[in-house]
């Protein structure tokens, strides 16, 4: 079905797989929540991220992403919202780290995954994806290259987003599972503090980078 609807299906599959495996915000967020709450929270974060793909695919199909690409004002509004949310997530990680610092029992407490609200993990993943205008513009530039003009643009965009959904879920849930199974590391308070600080700084850095980048 995919080969008949999507033009250059093999090229699309290879490209989207490589792009999914490339480390970025999604990877950092899944690692962060998996380190905090274990596999379930990492998987729910991944699910939220991947559900956001359908929003971008829909926007791309009906031309809303074109508005983002052409309107500097609207692009900057969405850009600032997304960047602000990334910085908020990063600062929340660093805040947790600093509050635990100096507490002799903090290492043993933080060493055990503290289950987050699954809806919170889902929401964080979804919002981090949907509020990223670069993802919207990427879908606008990327998907049309594989649209077969003889078929429905909306159905093809949804199909490509579905394929991306599956690949990303497998990859990100694999990361969450690998982190969860690394019990020796996750039982180390020092490792947990390092992971919390690193992912927090990465998220803040990505948010600042997004703000400072030119359109």
Buried (B, 14 or more C-beta within 10 A) or exposed (E): EBEEBBBEBEEBBEBBBEBBEEEBBBBBBBBBBBBBBBBBBBBBBBBBBBBBBBBBBBBBBEEBBBEBBEEEEBBBEBBBBBBBBBBBBBBBBBEBBEEBEEEEEBBEEBBEBEEBEBEBBBBBBBBBBBBBBBBBBBBBEBBBEBBBEEBEBEEBBBBBBBBBBEBBBEBBBEBBBEBBEBEEBBEBBEBBBBBBBBBBBBBBBBBBEBBEEEE
